[in-house]
Amino acid sequence: MTVRLLICDDEPLATDRLSALLDRREDVEVVGVARSGAEALQRIDELHPDAVLLDVEMPELDGFDVVEALAAEADGATPLIIFVTAYPQFATNAFDSGAIDFLTKPVRYSRLEKSIDRLQRAIDDRSARRRLDELSQQLDQLRSDRQSGRGEGKRLWVSRRGEMVSIALDKLDRISAEGEYVRLYQGDRTYLHRSSIIAILPHLDQSRFVRIHRSHIVSLESIAAIRRRPAGGYRIVTAVGDTLPVGRTYHAVVRSVLGGQVEAE
């Protein structure tokens, strides 16, 4: 039996890696690749894959949103779901669900093989609709797990110069938005990761990081000075000398951090 798979991930490096690994299996056919949740729903409707390798973290419509949309269509396509995530702790906490599996990036071939074996058994059992219904009922818990998994030691896999690098989120100095990407600052190194500030924020320890602008998150430990601007508002100076703007809607956050003590420019 040949399993027809759709890959959905907004990172080309991740989809290329999964496609290359799946090419080793003669009983698997990759019928398409989607770069967003919205495209995934369209491709599922067009291609009717047996299963979807679905990235959890994507801008706008994420993997959970895709499952929610699929479950709402009683007469629509019913693929089985294998989640893929860059957050290993989240996969561990969320495994007890209607999904076939949770894979962590970078995906190893031996681990992917186990997922395909589980997938084939589920297809034989004709359990796709039951599993999708079970999964949709657990979305609130899965989203809660994603938001609460913030402890020390949480890591993120990012691509850098053709390889995947493991980054400790609690060791970051700051994060800045750059279009459809975020730049992660750690010491004298930076990493560009396809994600958004909104997607990254729930995975950070809120006692150690503060959002100061729609495009900036900074570690409290890396703040060297906070200065009041003559025209009103604030600027933050980091330990390495970078100056960051403070958005108007985040003034109260900065004042609470400072305890009312601000250095004037």
VOFI-377457 format. One line per 5 residues: number of its first residue (from 1); their letters; for each residue x, y, z of N, C-alpha, C. Coordinates in Angstrom, 3 decimals. Atoms other than C-alpha are relative to their C-alpha. Example, Ala and Ser with C-alpha at 12.3 -4.5 7.8 and 13.67 -1.06 7.14 Angstrom:
% VOFI-377457
1 = as = 0.890/-1.190/0.000/12.300/-4.500/7.800/0.900/1.200/0.000 | -0.820/-1.190/-0.060/13.670/-1.060/7.140/-0.770/1.090/0.730;
% end
This chain:
% VOFI-377457
1 = mtvrl = 0.840/-1.194/0.000/0.000/0.000/0.000/0.878/1.248/0.000 | -0.738/-1.253/0.070/1.335/3.427/-0.972/-0.756/1.079/0.765 | 0.582/-1.063/-0.802/0.699/6.225/1.519/0.242/1.334/-0.701 | -0.095/-1.290/0.668/-0.018/9.612/-0.056/0.083/1.106/1.058 | -0.268/-0.992/-1.036/1.438/12.456/2.020/0.051/1.415/-0.574;
6 = licdd = -0.174/-1.416/0.280/1.140/16.243/1.940/0.887/0.577/1.102 | -0.881/-0.657/-0.963/3.918/18.245/3.620/-0.404/1.460/0.106 | 0.346/-1.402/-0.218/2.964/21.584/5.159/0.973/0.614/1.002 | -0.972/-0.707/-0.847/5.747/23.806/6.524/0.399/1.265/-0.740 | -0.344/-1.253/0.665/6.615/27.428/5.841/1.504/0.181/-0.175;
11 = eplat = -1.447/-0.081/0.150/10.377/26.727/5.979/0.454/-0.941/-1.122 | -0.431/0.847/1.121/11.770/25.456/2.619/1.028/-1.050/0.405 | -1.009/0.964/-0.434/14.720/23.786/4.371/-0.644/-1.213/0.659 | 0.694/1.092/-0.689/12.330/21.731/6.499/-0.746/-0.893/-0.990 | 0.733/0.808/0.973/10.157/20.628/3.561/0.959/-0.788/-0.896;
16 = drlsa = -0.992/0.707/0.820/13.234/19.738/1.489/0.554/-1.205/0.754 | -0.544/1.098/-0.801/14.587/17.619/4.335/-1.015/-1.142/0.110 | 1.026/1.034/-0.116/11.298/15.773/4.846/-0.205/-0.729/-1.321 | 0.171/0.628/1.315/10.916/15.160/1.110/1.135/-0.971/-0.294 | -1.160/0.863/0.244/14.440/13.736/0.910/-0.068/-1.268/0.842;
21 = lldrr = 0.119/1.178/-0.863/13.819/11.421/3.856/-1.092/-0.936/-0.504 | 1.128/0.824/0.459/10.486/10.221/2.482/0.294/-0.679/-1.332 | -0.388/0.621/1.269/12.078/9.492/-0.901/0.642/-1.375/0.209 | -0.626/1.298/-0.286/13.816/6.561/0.800/-1.025/-1.123/0.123 | 1.050/1.006/-0.165/10.484/4.808/1.264/-0.751/-0.185/-1.318;
26 = edvev = 0.716/0.281/1.243/9.004/3.110/-1.768/-1.509/-0.027/0.202 | 1.437/0.084/-0.281/5.627/2.890/-0.029/-0.587/1.358/0.384 | 0.479/-1.345/-0.311/5.298/6.686/0.401/0.108/0.875/-1.242 | -0.002/-0.960/1.100/4.344/9.268/-2.223/-0.320/1.389/0.554 | 0.259/-1.394/-0.384/4.670/12.997/-1.484/-0.795/0.641/-1.138;
31 = vgvar = 0.877/-0.493/1.068/1.728/14.388/-3.449/0.037/1.517/-0.126 | -0.067/-1.444/0.077/2.401/18.041/-2.653/0.647/0.609/1.217 | -0.589/-0.786/-1.083/3.944/20.731/-0.468/-0.794/1.288/0.139 | 0.703/-1.257/-0.289/2.098/23.627/1.188/0.893/0.854/0.889 | -0.863/-0.921/-0.747/3.865/26.714/2.574/-0.745/0.771/1.079;
36 = sgaea = 0.776/-0.709/-1.011/1.053/27.958/4.815/-1.207/-0.851/0.377 | 1.191/0.721/-0.408/-1.985/26.752/6.710/-1.123/0.133/-1.007 | 1.062/-0.213/0.991/-4.330/28.297/4.173/0.240/-0.832/-1.249 | -0.317/0.810/1.175/-2.520/26.599/1.300/-0.198/-1.481/0.292 | 0.191/1.402/-0.378/-2.606/23.307/3.204/-1.461/-0.409/-0.148;
41 = lqrid = 1.429/0.310/0.114/-6.410/23.427/3.406/-0.418/-0.121/-1.467 | 0.316/0.051/1.423/-6.613/24.129/-0.317/0.535/-1.273/-0.642 | -0.626/1.188/0.594/-4.202/21.325/-1.227/-0.650/-1.296/0.498 | 0.706/1.174/-0.531/-5.967/18.854/1.054/-1.293/-0.228/-0.762 | 1.268/0.102/0.732/-9.242/19.602/-0.708/0.219/-0.461/-1.433;
46 = elhpd = -0.286/0.355/1.390/-7.614/19.187/-4.134/0.594/-1.406/-0.133 | -0.807/1.213/0.176/-5.321/16.202/-3.532/-0.485/-1.197/0.815 | 0.508/1.077/-0.864/-7.095/14.170/-0.817/1.128/-0.928/0.476 | -1.087/0.851/-0.490/-3.870/12.921/0.812/-0.476/-0.900/1.142 | 0.311/0.865/-1.138/-3.943/10.049/3.291/0.368/0.676/1.317;
51 = avlld = -0.472/-0.638/-1.228/-2.038/12.159/5.803/0.737/1.288/-0.336 | -0.711/-1.268/0.142/-0.430/15.557/6.362/1.090/0.072/1.061 | -1.083/-0.352/-0.918/2.962/16.255/7.896/-0.122/1.503/0.228 | 0.493/-1.356/-0.230/1.857/19.504/9.514/0.822/0.726/1.053 | -0.768/-0.814/-0.941/4.080/22.141/11.099/-0.958/0.671/0.992;
56 = vempe = 0.844/-0.626/-1.010/2.639/23.405/14.383/0.076/1.516/-0.087 | -0.214/-1.446/-0.062/4.157/26.896/14.251/0.111/0.596/-1.395 | -0.036/-0.729/1.267/3.272/28.958/11.185/-0.686/1.341/0.204 | 0.658/-1.297/-0.125/2.363/32.633/10.787/-1.462/-0.079/-0.439 | 1.427/-0.143/0.326/-1.342/33.517/10.626/-0.769/-1.277/0.324;
61 = ldgfd = 0.766/1.232/-0.230/-2.947/30.049/10.272/0.977/-1.106/0.378 | -0.966/1.009/-0.416/-0.985/27.520/12.349/-0.573/-1.407/-0.140 | 0.420/1.384/0.163/-1.197/23.731/12.464/-1.294/-0.336/0.721 | 1.232/0.247/-0.738/-3.910/23.705/15.124/-1.197/0.620/-0.695 | 1.085/-0.643/0.750/-5.997/26.133/13.088/-0.418/-0.849/-1.202;
66 = vveal = 0.297/0.872/1.139/-5.729/23.770/10.113/-0.866/-1.172/0.452 | 0.789/1.120/-0.529/-7.010/20.853/12.210/-1.417/0.457/0.330 | 1.312/-0.529/-0.360/-9.864/23.001/13.520/-0.868/0.195/-1.242 | 0.748/-0.219/1.237/-10.879/23.938/9.977/-0.413/-1.325/-0.635 | 0.321/1.305/0.574/-10.738/20.329/8.791/-1.141/-0.677/0.761;
71 = aaead = 1.027/0.649/-0.815/-12.847/19.078/11.696/-1.369/0.638/-0.188 | 1.266/-0.702/0.189/-15.500/21.708/10.963/-0.692/-0.402/-1.296 | 0.576/0.416/1.278/-16.012/20.272/7.472/-0.386/-1.478/0.078 | 0.444/1.378/-0.220/-18.067/17.170/8.158/0.099/-0.854/-1.255 | -0.018/0.765/1.253/-18.166/16.153/4.491/1.289/0.197/-0.781;
76 = gatpl = -1.233/-0.281/0.719/-14.667/17.307/3.606/1.003/-1.136/0.091 | -1.078/0.985/-0.043/-11.394/15.454/3.213/0.412/-0.241/1.447 | -0.365/0.363/-1.360/-10.229/13.614/6.328/1.371/-0.663/0.013 | -1.331/0.593/-0.067/-6.469/13.134/6.373/0.406/-0.272/1.442 | -0.620/0.214/-1.296/-4.515/11.743/9.283/1.068/1.081/0.201;
81 = iifvt = -0.894/-1.111/-0.303/-2.243/14.240/11.036/1.253/-0.483/0.730 | -1.266/0.150/-0.707/1.430/13.995/11.936/0.548/1.409/0.202 | -0.510/-1.337/-0.272/2.524/17.199/13.662/1.525/0.011/-0.029 | -1.447/-0.221/-0.017/6.054/18.542/13.194/0.242/1.307/0.733 | -0.236/-1.194/-0.808/7.470/21.053/15.682/1.476/0.181/0.294;
86 = aypqf = -1.382/-0.310/-0.375/10.735/22.793/16.485/0.178/0.018/1.506 | -0.052/-0.068/-1.456/9.871/22.657/20.195/-0.137/-1.401/0.595 | 0.067/1.385/-0.468/10.766/19.215/21.624/-0.820/-0.179/1.259 | 0.776/0.140/-1.225/9.210/19.858/25.048/-1.490/0.008/-0.294 | 1.412/-0.052/0.356/5.899/20.715/23.419/-0.451/-1.348/-0.552;
91 = atnaf = 0.363/1.292/0.583/5.893/17.461/21.443/-0.167/-1.045/1.086 | 0.090/0.968/-1.089/6.488/15.477/24.618/-1.284/0.180/0.786 | 1.184/-0.274/-0.806/3.683/17.177/26.521/-1.292/-0.257/-0.758 | 1.240/0.016/0.777/1.173/17.088/23.672/-0.252/-1.314/-0.728 | 0.099/1.214/0.811/1.649/13.556/22.387/-1.320/-0.737/0.192;
96 = dsgai = 1.228/0.740/-0.274/-1.493/12.171/24.024/-1.181/0.697/-0.659 | 1.061/-0.660/0.756/-3.890/13.295/21.318/-0.415/-0.884/-1.151 | 0.442/0.761/1.157/-5.665/12.162/18.181/0.962/0.033/-1.159 | -1.001/-0.009/1.068/-2.590/12.922/16.087/0.708/-1.348/-0.065 | -0.763/1.231/0.152/-0.664/9.974/14.677/1.314/0.105/0.758;
101 = dfltk = -1.297/-0.166/-0.634/2.582/11.434/15.997/0.354/1.477/0.085 | -0.621/-1.319/-0.068/4.534/14.544/16.993/1.488/-0.184/-0.249 | -1.418/0.098/0.334/7.944/14.828/15.321/0.692/1.313/0.318 | -0.756/-1.214/-0.286/10.618/17.283/16.434/1.080/0.206/-1.052 | -1.011/-0.361/0.986/12.933/19.126/14.058/1.373/0.046/0.654;
106 = pvrys = 0.021/0.611/1.333/15.350/18.217/12.645/-0.438/-1.458/0.094 | 0.582/1.345/-0.040/13.440/15.014/11.896/1.040/-1.039/-0.407 | -0.914/1.101/0.308/15.544/11.851/12.023/-0.754/-1.077/-0.783 | 0.646/0.994/0.851/14.853/9.104/9.493/-0.584/-1.149/0.818 | 0.495/1.120/-0.808/14.520/6.366/12.130/-1.292/0.374/0.716;
111 = rleks = 1.222/-0.459/-0.687/11.913/8.443/13.969/-1.139/0.162/-1.003 | 1.016/-0.160/1.038/10.061/9.245/10.742/-0.559/-1.355/-0.416 | 0.458/1.349/0.360/9.902/5.537/9.895/-1.058/-0.511/0.978 | 0.981/0.434/-0.998/8.062/4.844/13.165/-1.340/0.697/-0.228 | 1.232/-0.736/0.275/5.548/7.552/12.288/-0.738/-0.572/-1.209;
116 = idrlq = 0.617/0.575/1.203/4.945/6.052/8.841/-0.639/-1.348/0.330 | 0.571/1.290/-0.409/4.391/2.618/10.420/-1.312/0.197/0.759 | 1.235/-0.315/-0.724/1.823/4.106/12.811/-1.084/0.478/-0.959 | 0.930/-0.534/0.986/0.245/5.903/9.897/-0.649/-1.127/-0.801 | 0.535/1.112/0.787/-0.157/2.711/7.870/-1.006/-0.822/0.798;
121 = raidd = 0.947/0.749/-0.837/-1.825/0.944/10.806/-1.314/0.770/0.152 | 1.207/-0.807/-0.144/-4.259/3.841/11.235/-0.825/-0.017/-1.285 | 0.712/0.081/1.279/-5.124/3.752/7.530/-0.733/-1.330/-0.113 | 0.639/1.320/0.014/-5.821/0.034/7.800/-1.224/-0.044/0.909 | 1.116/-0.017/-0.952/-8.074/0.747/10.782/-1.115/0.946/-0.423;
126 = rsarr = 0.972/-0.983/0.479/-9.919/3.453/8.821/-0.436/0.945/1.136 | 0.299/-0.804/-1.192/-9.677/5.728/11.855/0.232/1.491/-0.201 | -0.349/-1.396/0.246/-8.974/9.065/10.174/-1.031/0.963/0.584 | 1.028/-0.928/-0.496/-12.328/10.733/10.976/-0.066/-0.036/1.529 | 0.035/0.091/-1.462/-12.338/9.431/14.555/1.177/0.740/0.620;
131 = rldel = -1.193/-0.660/-0.529/-8.792/10.636/15.132/-0.089/1.515/-0.166 | 0.132/-1.432/0.224/-9.526/14.036/13.604/-0.965/0.610/1.002 | 0.959/-0.496/-0.983/-12.567/14.450/15.859/0.631/0.050/1.391 | -0.669/0.016/-1.297/-10.509/13.433/18.901/1.005/1.142/0.107 | -1.014/-1.049/0.002/-7.750/15.829/17.935/-0.632/1.376/0.127;
136 = sqqld = 0.654/-1.309/-0.053/-10.137/18.744/17.394/-0.538/0.290/1.397 | 0.513/-0.184/-1.354/-11.610/18.178/20.869/1.118/0.342/0.991 | -1.130/-0.249/-0.893/-8.130/18.480/22.386/0.808/1.235/-0.383 | -0.768/-1.152/0.461/-7.039/21.644/20.579/0.216/1.034/1.107 | -0.161/-0.976/-1.073/-7.687/23.878/23.591/1.123/-0.412/0.947;
141 = qlrsd = -1.055/0.478/-0.885/-5.448/21.688/25.744/1.362/0.093/-0.672 | -1.271/-0.081/0.716/-2.749/21.527/23.079/0.487/1.435/-0.083 | -0.394/-1.412/0.042/-2.782/25.291/22.704/0.457/0.473/1.376 | -0.406/-0.363/-1.355/-2.600/25.636/26.470/1.385/-0.550/0.318 | -1.320/0.596/-0.210/0.377/23.261/26.569/1.068/0.818/-0.717;
146 = rqsgr = -0.965/-0.794/0.750/2.084/25.333/23.890/0.310/1.294/0.746 | -0.207/-1.271/-0.693/1.575/28.511/25.941/0.702/-0.183/1.336 | -0.537/0.168/-1.346/2.631/27.005/29.273/1.387/-0.615/0.026 | -1.301/0.655/-0.017/5.791/25.202/28.186/1.139/0.992/-0.067 | -0.932/-1.117/0.041/8.028/28.088/29.115/1.167/-0.183/0.941;
151 = gegkr = -1.042/0.058/-1.010/10.651/26.813/31.514/1.386/0.149/-0.551 | -1.394/-0.085/0.388/14.387/27.063/31.507/0.380/-1.255/-0.771 | -0.451/1.143/0.782/16.042/24.815/28.954/-0.800/-0.219/-1.265 | 0.795/0.155/1.222/13.424/25.268/26.223/0.844/0.404/-1.200 | -0.879/-0.201/1.145/15.056/25.094/22.806/-0.805/0.111/-1.284;
156 = lwvsr = 0.599/-0.196/1.318/14.289/26.012/19.214/1.034/-0.371/-1.047 | -0.891/0.356/1.111/15.786/24.532/16.041/-0.149/1.042/-1.099 | 0.026/-0.988/1.078/16.719/27.153/13.447/1.037/-0.390/-1.055 | -0.941/0.299/1.079/18.440/26.875/10.078/1.058/1.098/-0.086 | -1.100/-0.961/0.133/21.850/28.517/9.622/1.067/-0.600/-0.896;
161 = rgemv = -1.029/0.416/0.944/24.141/28.129/6.626/-0.104/-1.489/-0.363 | 0.210/1.355/0.469/22.608/24.862/5.497/-0.071/-1.066/1.063 | 0.114/0.982/-1.070/22.417/23.205/8.924/-1.055/0.456/1.002 | 0.958/-0.336/-1.041/19.969/23.082/11.820/0.753/0.189/1.311 | -0.697/-0.355/-1.230/21.164/24.749/15.018/-1.007/0.054/1.140;
166 = siald = 0.861/-0.013/-1.177/19.657/24.225/18.477/0.308/1.236/0.846 | -0.157/-1.248/-0.735/19.094/27.526/20.303/-0.760/-0.090/1.325 | 0.658/-0.068/-1.307/18.346/27.812/24.042/-0.718/1.339/0.112 | 0.770/-1.235/0.002/15.537/30.360/24.225/0.310/0.870/1.210 | -0.257/-0.795/-1.198/16.373/31.418/27.791/1.358/0.689/-0.045;
171 = kldri = -1.318/-0.625/0.131/19.883/32.375/26.615/-0.004/1.158/-1.008 | 0.063/-1.076/0.979/18.688/34.859/23.987/0.066/1.365/0.685 | -0.049/-1.376/-0.500/19.406/38.562/24.482/-1.218/0.792/-0.449 | 1.187/-0.679/0.510/16.625/39.853/22.276/-0.449/-0.644/-1.303 | 0.599/0.513/1.230/14.380/39.095/19.293/-0.633/1.180/-0.731;
176 = saege = 0.564/-1.086/0.800/13.438/41.444/16.463/-0.662/-0.557/-1.250 | 0.717/0.416/1.206/10.953/41.076/13.616/0.681/0.570/-1.234 | -0.526/-0.437/1.296/12.243/41.254/10.031/-0.888/-0.587/-1.090 | 0.936/0.497/1.009/9.349/40.862/7.622/-0.676/-1.277/0.469 | 0.598/1.281/-0.353/8.203/37.224/7.663/0.916/-0.820/0.909;
181 = yvrly = -0.975/0.692/-0.836/11.188/36.315/9.867/0.170/0.722/1.331 | -0.482/-0.653/-1.212/12.509/37.015/13.346/1.506/-0.231/0.064 | -1.426/0.163/-0.213/16.164/37.628/14.166/0.237/-0.223/1.487 | -0.299/0.375/-1.375/17.392/35.921/17.326/1.421/0.446/0.336 | -1.306/-0.517/-0.402/20.278/37.641/19.126/0.497/-0.770/1.222;
186 = qgdrt = -0.603/0.745/-1.103/22.583/35.556/21.309/1.496/0.315/0.028 | -1.395/-0.415/-0.041/25.893/37.133/22.315/0.383/0.728/-1.276 | -0.446/-0.642/1.238/27.811/38.041/19.170/-0.547/-0.693/-1.242 | 0.586/0.714/1.133/25.716/35.735/16.967/-1.474/0.359/-0.159 | 1.422/-0.185/0.269/22.358/36.222/15.301/-0.475/-1.114/-0.921;
191 = ylhrs = 0.592/1.074/0.800/20.012/33.707/13.677/-1.317/0.500/-0.571 | 1.240/-0.386/0.668/17.258/34.380/11.151/-0.911/-1.222/-0.059 | 0.930/1.127/-0.095/14.207/32.176/11.700/-1.349/0.413/-0.566 | 1.297/-0.323/0.608/10.990/32.085/9.673/-1.109/-0.219/1.029 | 1.050/0.039/-1.008/8.408/32.875/12.322/-0.442/1.439/0.250;
196 = siiai = 0.462/-1.342/-0.340/6.750/35.865/13.964/0.199/0.245/1.485 | -0.095/-0.359/-1.409/7.027/37.745/17.241/-1.139/-0.646/0.784 | 1.169/0.569/-0.685/3.533/36.536/18.137/0.167/-1.498/0.228 | -0.183/1.440/-0.133/4.477/32.893/17.525/1.092/-0.343/0.998 | -1.122/0.275/-0.892/7.738/33.095/19.503/-0.325/0.329/1.452;
201 = lphld = 0.227/-0.518/-1.344/6.431/35.015/22.521/-0.532/-1.039/0.996 | 0.517/0.958/-0.988/4.408/32.166/24.146/1.034/-1.007/0.496 | -1.019/0.983/-0.382/7.543/29.993/24.293/1.094/0.592/0.887 | -1.000/-0.660/-0.824/9.536/32.530/26.297/-0.465/0.077/1.450 | 0.287/-0.157/-1.416/9.753/32.759/30.067/-0.383/1.467/0.235;
206 = qsrfv = 0.497/-1.370/-0.121/7.615/35.829/30.774/0.617/0.754/1.175 | -0.688/-0.680/-1.088/9.580/36.559/33.950/1.386/0.472/-0.415 | -1.353/-0.352/0.449/12.773/36.958/31.899/0.000/0.851/-1.259 | 0.074/-0.747/1.252/11.590/38.581/28.673/-1.177/0.965/0.035 | 1.085/-0.977/0.076/9.482/41.635/27.939/-0.106/0.500/-1.437;
211 = rihrs = 0.224/-0.563/1.318/7.919/42.820/24.715/-0.102/1.514/0.145 | -0.058/-1.449/-0.132/8.698/46.515/24.248/-0.529/0.733/-1.238 | 0.404/-0.597/1.279/7.483/47.083/20.688/-0.626/-1.117/-0.816 | 0.595/1.050/0.835/5.476/45.255/18.053/1.066/-0.822/-0.716 | -1.078/0.687/0.714/8.838/44.309/16.507/1.170/-0.410/0.894;
216 = hivsl = -1.148/0.268/-0.862/11.034/43.811/19.590/-0.399/-0.668/1.313 | 0.053/0.622/-1.320/11.320/41.469/22.568/1.418/0.038/0.553 | -1.337/-0.105/-0.572/14.232/41.927/24.980/0.064/-0.733/1.333 | -0.235/0.632/-1.283/15.673/39.940/27.865/0.252/1.073/1.050 | -0.205/-0.979/-1.064/15.529/41.860/31.141/1.471/0.087/0.397;
221 = esiaa = -1.405/0.019/-0.386/19.104/40.790/31.855/0.886/0.778/-0.966 | -0.824/-0.685/0.997/20.352/42.441/28.664/-0.287/1.499/-0.074 | 0.308/-1.429/-0.001/18.834/45.872/29.412/1.045/0.731/0.838 | -1.011/-0.795/-0.708/21.608/48.332/30.323/-0.560/1.331/0.469 | 0.572/-1.295/-0.377/19.563/51.550/30.399/-1.337/0.187/-0.688;
226 = irrrp = 1.271/-0.394/0.599/16.089/52.902/29.750/-0.076/1.513/0.109 | -0.071/-1.453/0.045/15.931/56.537/28.705/-1.315/0.606/-0.470 | 1.195/-0.731/0.412/13.085/58.965/28.449/0.357/0.955/-1.136 | -0.219/-0.898/1.136/12.859/60.819/25.140/-0.585/1.370/0.297 | 0.533/-1.358/-0.242/12.407/64.617/25.227/-1.408/0.183/-0.536;
231 = aggyr = 1.318/-0.148/0.607/9.382/64.295/22.955/-1.033/-0.947/0.613 | 0.889/0.977/-0.616/7.888/61.586/25.177/0.348/-1.403/-0.431 | -0.318/1.388/0.304/8.243/57.835/25.289/1.371/-0.391/0.531 | -1.234/0.550/-0.536/11.278/55.672/25.984/0.835/-0.646/-1.096 | -0.895/0.829/0.796/14.277/54.032/24.403/0.735/-0.934/0.954;
236 = ivtav = -0.753/0.966/-0.796/16.041/50.925/25.683/1.376/-0.188/-0.623 | -1.370/0.250/0.424/19.804/50.513/25.472/0.428/-1.351/0.558 | -0.407/1.326/-0.437/21.116/46.951/25.599/1.441/-0.002/0.478 | -1.347/0.118/-0.546/24.314/45.716/27.197/1.074/0.126/-1.070 | -0.982/-0.103/1.085/26.023/45.634/23.785/-0.114/1.328/-0.738;
241 = gdtlp = 0.078/-1.339/0.574/24.972/49.202/22.968/-1.070/0.223/-1.036 | 1.092/-0.192/0.951/21.986/48.619/20.701/-1.104/0.844/0.637 | 1.103/-0.838/-0.475/19.200/51.204/21.036/-1.290/-0.451/-0.660 | 1.265/0.534/0.497/15.634/49.928/20.687/-1.140/0.940/0.360 | 1.156/-0.842/-0.314/12.391/51.915/20.456/-0.984/-0.745/0.901;
246 = vgrty = 1.073/0.561/-0.819/9.587/51.363/22.953/-1.320/0.475/-0.592 | 1.286/-0.366/0.591/6.149/51.271/21.357/-0.906/0.696/1.001 | 0.874/-0.771/-0.879/3.504/53.616/22.747/-0.854/-0.903/0.887 | 0.872/0.881/-0.779/1.287/50.737/23.863/0.765/-0.809/1.046 | -0.810/0.768/-0.954/4.195/49.231/25.837/0.644/0.893/1.059;
251 = havvr = -0.566/-0.905/-0.988/5.026/52.309/27.958/-0.255/-0.494/1.426 | 0.337/0.452/-1.349/3.233/50.865/30.983/0.862/-1.187/0.406 | -0.851/1.158/-0.287/5.249/47.660/30.715/1.382/0.459/0.420 | -1.333/-0.508/-0.320/8.506/49.596/30.728/0.005/0.683/1.364 | 0.058/-0.669/-1.300/7.418/51.730/33.691/-0.060/-1.005/1.141;
256 = svlgg = 0.084/1.011/-1.064/6.561/48.594/35.678/1.347/-0.682/0.211 | -1.339/0.582/-0.112/10.004/47.150/34.914/0.939/0.931/0.766 | -0.906/-0.995/-0.596/11.711/50.366/35.987/-0.348/0.356/1.427 | 0.406/-0.453/-1.315/9.710/50.992/39.114/-0.018/1.514/0.075 | 0.115/-1.447/0.032/9.383/54.604/37.978/1.309/0.754/-0.144;
261 = qveae = -1.298/-0.674/0.097/13.122/55.335/37.699/0.497/-0.062/-1.433 | -0.389/-0.064/1.406/14.051/56.473/34.194/1.075/1.051/-0.182 | -1.055/-0.956/0.320/17.210/58.142/32.923/-0.432/0.820/-1.190 | 0.394/-0.879/1.100/16.452/61.175/30.740/1.116/0.111/-1.022 | -0.987/-0.181/1.053/18.161/61.631/27.376/0.475/1.442/-0.016;
% end
